[in-house]
Amino acid sequence: KLYRELYHNMKLNGVSNVIPMRFAVGDTHQLIEMDPIVEGNEGSTGVGKGGDSVELRTIDSFAFQNVSLIKIDVERLEREVLAGATKTIAIQKPVLLIEIQGGYTYEEASKDVKDKIDLTVREILAMGYTVDRFRPYDFLAIPKETL
């Protein structure tokens, strides 16, 4: 449903410089099943059971050139997406806009969730980025060499 909406919105708005692709991204290559879509909140559909089947690929597998921004909002699977994008990030040094452990603010999160947020931030810092939170769940990571 979301892919169809994207495709039709691009056509309706005359967008011709984007190629829509129907893949999930992570740290492996395999066929996966999504959760069923929740009416009214389709954007929060996670990997699970009972929904559409889709091919999971790494961002690195696409061999994209000239990447300046990667936006990641993947329902608490951001570390897997980052792991599958290490080459792209190392070579292209894009700005990263990333929701980390969405649905949990750091201040109200359990110790387990805080540990996951901290680990993800440390991994991004280790890639040569600065990381700043700018919304309850969203972080902006900028390569240090561009500052």
Secondary structure, 3 states (H helix, E strand, C coil): CHHHHHHHHHHHCCCCCCCCCCCEECCCCEEEEECCCCCCCHHHCCECCCCCEEEEECCHHHCCCCCCEEEECCCCCHHHHHHCCHHHHHHHCCEEEEECCCCCCHHHCCHHHHHHHHHHHHHHHHCCEEEEECCCCEEEEEEHHHC
